[in-house]
Amino acid sequence: MLRNSSIPNDAIKQFEETYEEELHLMAVIKLCDMSEMLAEMIFDLCWEGA
């Protein structure tokens, strides 16, 4: 990533690790939202069909 900068390698490595962890958490949150949206869609279909 930032190979030709004056930032120490430890700082770059820490940033990359934090970014990967945050990205993973965002993906998990998005999956949780998707299951809730799917449940709402199923409920709406059942409600309209009744």
PDB file with one MODEL, atoms N, CA, C and O in Angstrom:
MODEL        1
ATOM      1  N   MET A   1       0.835  -1.175   0.000  1.00  0.00           N
ATOM      2  CA  MET A   1       0.000   0.000   0.000  1.00  0.00           C
ATOM      3  C   MET A   1       0.882   1.242   0.000  1.00  0.00           C
ATOM      4  O   MET A   1       1.392   1.580  -1.068  1.00  0.00           O
ATOM      5  N   LEU A   2       1.097   1.919   1.052  1.00  0.00           N
ATOM      6  CA  LEU A   2       1.855   3.176   1.074  1.00  0.00           C
ATOM      7  C   LEU A   2       3.350   2.906   1.198  1.00  0.00           C
ATOM      8  O   LEU A   2       3.963   3.293   2.194  1.00  0.00           O
ATOM      9  N   ARG A   3       3.937   2.261   0.221  1.00  0.00           N
ATOM     10  CA  ARG A   3       5.332   1.815   0.321  1.00  0.00           C
ATOM     11  C   ARG A   3       6.342   2.963   0.246  1.00  0.00           C
ATOM     12  O   ARG A   3       7.367   2.903   0.925  1.00  0.00           O
ATOM     13  N   ASN A   4       6.098   3.992  -0.542  1.00  0.00           N
ATOM     14  CA  ASN A   4       7.065   5.064  -0.751  1.00  0.00           C
ATOM     15  C   ASN A   4       6.786   6.287   0.107  1.00  0.00           C
ATOM     16  O   ASN A   4       7.086   7.407  -0.308  1.00  0.00           O
ATOM     17  N   SER A   5       6.228   6.104   1.271  1.00  0.00           N
ATOM     18  CA  SER A   5       5.922   7.235   2.141  1.00  0.00           C
ATOM     19  C   SER A   5       6.880   7.254   3.325  1.00  0.00           C
ATOM     20  O   SER A   5       7.678   6.335   3.512  1.00  0.00           O
ATOM     21  N   SER A   6       6.786   8.313   4.118  1.00  0.00           N
ATOM     22  CA  SER A   6       7.639   8.428   5.296  1.00  0.00           C
ATOM     23  C   SER A   6       6.961   7.860   6.545  1.00  0.00           C
ATOM     24  O   SER A   6       7.488   7.999   7.648  1.00  0.00           O
ATOM     25  N   ILE A   7       5.808   7.227   6.382  1.00  0.00           N
ATOM     26  CA  ILE A   7       5.094   6.623   7.511  1.00  0.00           C
ATOM     27  C   ILE A   7       5.800   5.322   7.898  1.00  0.00           C
ATOM     28  O   ILE A   7       6.116   4.512   7.026  1.00  0.00           O
ATOM     29  N   PRO A   8       6.050   5.111   9.190  1.00  0.00           N
ATOM     30  CA  PRO A   8       6.718   3.868   9.616  1.00  0.00           C
ATOM     31  C   PRO A   8       5.905   2.630   9.235  1.00  0.00           C
ATOM     32  O   PRO A   8       4.675   2.669   9.186  1.00  0.00           O
ATOM     33  N   ASN A   9       6.611   1.535   8.966  1.00  0.00           N
ATOM     34  CA  ASN A   9       5.951   0.295   8.555  1.00  0.00           C
ATOM     35  C   ASN A   9       4.966  -0.209   9.601  1.00  0.00           C
ATOM     36  O   ASN A   9       3.917  -0.745   9.244  1.00  0.00           O
ATOM     37  N   ASP A  10       5.282  -0.047  10.889  1.00  0.00           N
ATOM     38  CA  ASP A  10       4.376  -0.494  11.951  1.00  0.00           C
ATOM     39  C   ASP A  10       3.040   0.239  11.876  1.00  0.00           C
ATOM     40  O   ASP A  10       1.986  -0.369  12.061  1.00  0.00           O
ATOM     41  N   ALA A  11       3.081   1.527  11.607  1.00  0.00           N
ATOM     42  CA  ALA A  11       1.849   2.317  11.512  1.00  0.00           C
ATOM     43  C   ALA A  11       1.018   1.870  10.317  1.00  0.00           C
ATOM     44  O   ALA A  11      -0.207   1.787  10.404  1.00  0.00           O
ATOM     45  N   ILE A  12       1.682   1.584   9.206  1.00  0.00           N
ATOM     46  CA  ILE A  12       0.974   1.118   8.011  1.00  0.00           C
ATOM     47  C   ILE A  12       0.332  -0.234   8.286  1.00  0.00           C
ATOM     48  O   ILE A  12      -0.829  -0.456   7.943  1.00  0.00           O
ATOM     49  N   LYS A  13       1.089  -1.137   8.907  1.00  0.00           N
ATOM     50  CA  LYS A  13       0.566  -2.473   9.214  1.00  0.00           C
ATOM     51  C   LYS A  13      -0.624  -2.381  10.169  1.00  0.00           C
ATOM     52  O   LYS A  13      -1.620  -3.081   9.982  1.00  0.00           O
ATOM     53  N   GLN A  14      -0.532  -1.529  11.186  1.00  0.00           N
ATOM     54  CA  GLN A  14      -1.630  -1.364  12.141  1.00  0.00           C
ATOM     55  C   GLN A  14      -2.874  -0.802  11.439  1.00  0.00           C
ATOM     56  O   GLN A  14      -3.992  -1.246  11.701  1.00  0.00           O
ATOM     57  N   PHE A  15      -2.673   0.162  10.559  1.00  0.00           N
ATOM     58  CA  PHE A  15      -3.795   0.728   9.806  1.00  0.00           C
ATOM     59  C   PHE A  15      -4.472  -0.338   8.946  1.00  0.00           C
ATOM     60  O   PHE A  15      -5.699  -0.429   8.919  1.00  0.00           O
ATOM     61  N   GLU A  16      -3.671  -1.144   8.242  1.00  0.00           N
ATOM     62  CA  GLU A  16      -4.226  -2.189   7.382  1.00  0.00           C
ATOM     63  C   GLU A  16      -5.013  -3.209   8.191  1.00  0.00           C
ATOM     64  O   GLU A  16      -6.084  -3.636   7.762  1.00  0.00           O
ATOM     65  N   GLU A  17      -4.497  -3.612   9.366  1.00  0.00           N
ATOM     66  CA  GLU A  17      -5.197  -4.574  10.217  1.00  0.00           C
ATOM     67  C   GLU A  17      -6.513  -3.989  10.727  1.00  0.00           C
ATOM     68  O   GLU A  17      -7.538  -4.671  10.726  1.00  0.00           O
ATOM     69  N   THR A  18      -6.488  -2.737  11.159  1.00  0.00           N
ATOM     70  CA  THR A  18      -7.703  -2.086  11.654  1.00  0.00           C
ATOM     71  C   THR A  18      -8.726  -1.964  10.540  1.00  0.00           C
ATOM     72  O   THR A  18      -9.912  -2.220  10.746  1.00  0.00           O
ATOM     73  N   TYR A  19      -8.270  -1.574   9.364  1.00  0.00           N
ATOM     74  CA  TYR A  19      -9.178  -1.410   8.224  1.00  0.00           C
ATOM     75  C   TYR A  19      -9.844  -2.735   7.868  1.00  0.00           C
ATOM     76  O   TYR A  19     -11.048  -2.779   7.615  1.00  0.00           O
ATOM     77  N   GLU A  20      -9.054  -3.825   7.849  1.00  0.00           N
ATOM     78  CA  GLU A  20      -9.610  -5.138   7.529  1.00  0.00           C
ATOM     79  C   GLU A  20     -10.643  -5.554   8.567  1.00  0.00           C
ATOM     80  O   GLU A  20     -11.682  -6.112   8.214  1.00  0.00           O
ATOM     81  N   GLU A  21     -10.371  -5.290   9.852  1.00  0.00           N
ATOM     82  CA  GLU A  21     -11.306  -5.645  10.922  1.00  0.00           C
ATOM     83  C   GLU A  21     -12.594  -4.841  10.786  1.00  0.00           C
ATOM     84  O   GLU A  21     -13.686  -5.397  10.913  1.00  0.00           O
ATOM     85  N   GLU A  22     -12.480  -3.537  10.530  1.00  0.00           N
ATOM     86  CA  GLU A  22     -13.666  -2.691  10.370  1.00  0.00           C
ATOM     87  C   GLU A  22     -14.478  -3.135   9.154  1.00  0.00           C
ATOM     88  O   GLU A  22     -15.708  -3.162   9.204  1.00  0.00           O
ATOM     89  N   LEU A  23     -13.801  -3.480   8.076  1.00  0.00           N
ATOM     90  CA  LEU A  23     -14.485  -3.922   6.867  1.00  0.00           C
ATOM     91  C   LEU A  23     -15.258  -5.204   7.141  1.00  0.00           C
ATOM     92  O   LEU A  23     -16.386  -5.365   6.675  1.00  0.00           O
ATOM     93  N   HIS A  24     -14.647  -6.122   7.902  1.00  0.00           N
ATOM     94  CA  HIS A  24     -15.317  -7.378   8.267  1.00  0.00           C
ATOM     95  C   HIS A  24     -16.554  -7.098   9.109  1.00  0.00           C
ATOM     96  O   HIS A  24     -17.603  -7.701   8.886  1.00  0.00           O
ATOM     97  N   LEU A  25     -16.445  -6.193  10.071  1.00  0.00           N
ATOM     98  CA  LEU A  25     -17.588  -5.850  10.916  1.00  0.00           C
ATOM     99  C   LEU A  25     -18.713  -5.243  10.092  1.00  0.00           C
ATOM    100  O   LEU A  25     -19.886  -5.528  10.333  1.00  0.00           O
ATOM    101  N   MET A  26     -18.360  -4.407   9.121  1.00  0.00           N
ATOM    102  CA  MET A  26     -19.376  -3.806   8.260  1.00  0.00           C
ATOM    103  C   MET A  26     -20.090  -4.881   7.444  1.00  0.00           C
ATOM    104  O   MET A  26     -21.300  -4.801   7.232  1.00  0.00           O
ATOM    105  N   ALA A  27     -19.339  -5.889   6.985  1.00  0.00           N
ATOM    106  CA  ALA A  27     -19.942  -6.973   6.215  1.00  0.00           C
ATOM    107  C   ALA A  27     -20.903  -7.775   7.082  1.00  0.00           C
ATOM    108  O   ALA A  27     -21.979  -8.158   6.621  1.00  0.00           O
ATOM    109  N   VAL A  28     -20.528  -8.033   8.329  1.00  0.00           N
ATOM    110  CA  VAL A  28     -21.398  -8.777   9.244  1.00  0.00           C
ATOM    111  C   VAL A  28     -22.674  -7.986   9.511  1.00  0.00           C
ATOM    112  O   VAL A  28     -23.767  -8.553   9.504  1.00  0.00           O
ATOM    113  N   ILE A  29     -22.544  -6.687   9.745  1.00  0.00           N
ATOM    114  CA  ILE A  29     -23.716  -5.844   9.986  1.00  0.00           C
ATOM    115  C   ILE A  29     -24.628  -5.854   8.765  1.00  0.00           C
ATOM    116  O   ILE A  29     -25.849  -5.926   8.904  1.00  0.00           O
ATOM    117  N   LYS A  30     -24.054  -5.785   7.586  1.00  0.00           N
ATOM    118  CA  LYS A  30     -24.858  -5.790   6.360  1.00  0.00           C
ATOM    119  C   LYS A  30     -25.608  -7.111   6.224  1.00  0.00           C
ATOM    120  O   LYS A  30     -26.771  -7.116   5.822  1.00  0.00           O
ATOM    121  N   LEU A  31     -24.961  -8.236   6.554  1.00  0.00           N
ATOM    122  CA  LEU A  31     -25.640  -9.525   6.495  1.00  0.00           C
ATOM    123  C   LEU A  31     -26.791  -9.583   7.484  1.00  0.00           C
ATOM    124  O   LEU A  31     -27.843 -10.140   7.170  1.00  0.00           O
ATOM    125  N   CYS A  32     -26.616  -9.022   8.665  1.00  0.00           N
ATOM    126  CA  CYS A  32     -27.693  -8.988   9.661  1.00  0.00           C
ATOM    127  C   CYS A  32     -28.871  -8.183   9.128  1.00  0.00           C
ATOM    128  O   CYS A  32     -30.023  -8.583   9.294  1.00  0.00           O
ATOM    129  N   ASP A  33     -28.591  -7.071   8.500  1.00  0.00           N
ATOM    130  CA  ASP A  33     -29.655  -6.249   7.919  1.00  0.00           C
ATOM    131  C   ASP A  33     -30.388  -7.006   6.819  1.00  0.00           C
ATOM    132  O   ASP A  33     -31.605  -6.880   6.682  1.00  0.00           O
ATOM    133  N   MET A  34     -29.657  -7.787   6.041  1.00  0.00           N
ATOM    134  CA  MET A  34     -30.270  -8.523   4.939  1.00  0.00           C
ATOM    135  C   MET A  34     -31.260  -9.551   5.461  1.00  0.00           C
ATOM    136  O   MET A  34     -32.332  -9.712   4.878  1.00  0.00           O
ATOM    137  N   SER A  35     -30.935 -10.253   6.542  1.00  0.00           N
ATOM    138  CA  SER A  35     -31.856 -11.256   7.071  1.00  0.00           C
ATOM    139  C   SER A  35     -33.117 -10.589   7.610  1.00  0.00           C
ATOM    140  O   SER A  35     -34.216 -11.126   7.470  1.00  0.00           O
ATOM    141  N   GLU A  36     -32.958  -9.422   8.223  1.00  0.00           N
ATOM    142  CA  GLU A  36     -34.124  -8.687   8.728  1.00  0.00           C
ATOM    143  C   GLU A  36     -34.998  -8.218   7.565  1.00  0.00           C
ATOM    144  O   GLU A  36     -36.225  -8.299   7.634  1.00  0.00           O
ATOM    145  N   MET A  37     -34.372  -7.732   6.508  1.00  0.00           N
ATOM    146  CA  MET A  37     -35.138  -7.290   5.342  1.00  0.00           C
ATOM    147  C   MET A  37     -35.869  -8.459   4.696  1.00  0.00           C
ATOM    148  O   MET A  37     -37.008  -8.310   4.253  1.00  0.00           O
ATOM    149  N   LEU A  38     -35.222  -9.622   4.640  1.00  0.00           N
ATOM    150  CA  LEU A  38     -35.854 -10.805   4.065  1.00  0.00           C
ATOM    151  C   LEU A  38     -37.075 -11.210   4.892  1.00  0.00           C
ATOM    152  O   LEU A  38     -38.120 -11.539   4.330  1.00  0.00           O
ATOM    153  N   ALA A  39     -36.952 -11.188   6.218  1.00  0.00           N
ATOM    154  CA  ALA A  39     -38.076 -11.523   7.090  1.00  0.00           C
ATOM    155  C   ALA A  39     -39.234 -10.544   6.878  1.00  0.00           C
ATOM    156  O   ALA A  39     -40.394 -10.954   6.853  1.00  0.00           O
ATOM    157  N   GLU A  40     -38.928  -9.269   6.727  1.00  0.00           N
ATOM    158  CA  GLU A  40     -39.975  -8.273   6.483  1.00  0.00           C
ATOM    159  C   GLU A  40     -40.668  -8.513   5.142  1.00  0.00           C
ATOM    160  O   GLU A  40     -41.885  -8.364   5.034  1.00  0.00           O
ATOM    161  N   MET A  41     -39.892  -8.884   4.122  1.00  0.00           N
ATOM    162  CA  MET A  41     -40.480  -9.147   2.810  1.00  0.00           C
ATOM    163  C   MET A  41     -41.403 -10.359   2.866  1.00  0.00           C
ATOM    164  O   MET A  41     -42.484 -10.344   2.278  1.00  0.00           O
ATOM    165  N   ILE A  42     -40.982 -11.414   3.575  1.00  0.00           N
ATOM    166  CA  ILE A  42     -41.813 -12.612   3.711  1.00  0.00           C
ATOM    167  C   ILE A  42     -43.100 -12.267   4.453  1.00  0.00           C
ATOM    168  O   ILE A  42     -44.182 -12.706   4.065  1.00  0.00           O
ATOM    169  N   PHE A  43     -42.981 -11.485   5.515  1.00  0.00           N
ATOM    170  CA  PHE A  43     -44.158 -11.070   6.278  1.00  0.00           C
ATOM    171  C   PHE A  43     -45.117 -10.277   5.394  1.00  0.00           C
ATOM    172  O   PHE A  43     -46.329 -10.487   5.434  1.00  0.00           O
ATOM    173  N   ASP A  44     -44.562  -9.364   4.597  1.00  0.00           N
ATOM    174  CA  ASP A  44     -45.399  -8.563   3.693  1.00  0.00           C
ATOM    175  C   ASP A  44     -46.131  -9.451   2.684  1.00  0.00           C
ATOM    176  O   ASP A  44     -47.308  -9.231   2.400  1.00  0.00           O
ATOM    177  N   LEU A  45     -45.431 -10.455   2.140  1.00  0.00           N
ATOM    178  CA  LEU A  45     -46.061 -11.362   1.181  1.00  0.00           C
ATOM    179  C   LEU A  45     -47.185 -12.158   1.836  1.00  0.00           C
ATOM    180  O   LEU A  45     -48.255 -12.324   1.252  1.00  0.00           O
ATOM    181  N   CYS A  46     -46.942 -12.650   3.048  1.00  0.00           N
ATOM    182  CA  CYS A  46     -47.970 -13.412   3.764  1.00  0.00           C
ATOM    183  C   CYS A  46     -49.160 -12.521   4.089  1.00  0.00           C
ATOM    184  O   CYS A  46     -50.309 -12.952   3.998  1.00  0.00           O
ATOM    185  N   TRP A  47     -48.883 -11.277   4.467  1.00  0.00           N
ATOM    186  CA  TRP A  47     -49.953 -10.339   4.824  1.00  0.00           C
ATOM    187  C   TRP A  47     -50.830 -10.034   3.607  1.00  0.00           C
ATOM    188  O   TRP A  47     -52.056  -9.988   3.706  1.00  0.00           O
ATOM    189  N   GLU A  48     -50.177  -9.826   2.452  1.00  0.00           N
ATOM    190  CA  GLU A  48     -50.925  -9.523   1.231  1.00  0.00           C
ATOM    191  C   GLU A  48     -51.705 -10.738   0.744  1.00  0.00           C
ATOM    192  O   GLU A  48     -52.774 -10.592   0.150  1.00  0.00           O
ATOM    193  N   GLY A  49     -51.180 -11.935   0.991  1.00  0.00           N
ATOM    194  CA  GLY A  49     -51.839 -13.161   0.541  1.00  0.00           C
ATOM    195  C   GLY A  49     -53.023 -13.552   1.413  1.00  0.00           C
ATOM    196  O   GLY A  49     -53.870 -14.336   0.987  1.00  0.00           O
ATOM    197  N   ALA A  50     -53.092 -13.024   2.615  1.00  0.00           N
ATOM    198  CA  ALA A  50     -54.171 -13.415   3.544  1.00  0.00           C
ATOM    199  C   ALA A  50     -55.473 -12.717   3.240  1.00  0.00           C
ATOM    200  O   ALA A  50     -56.469 -12.940   3.929  1.00  0.00           O
TER     201      ALA A  50
ENDMDL
END
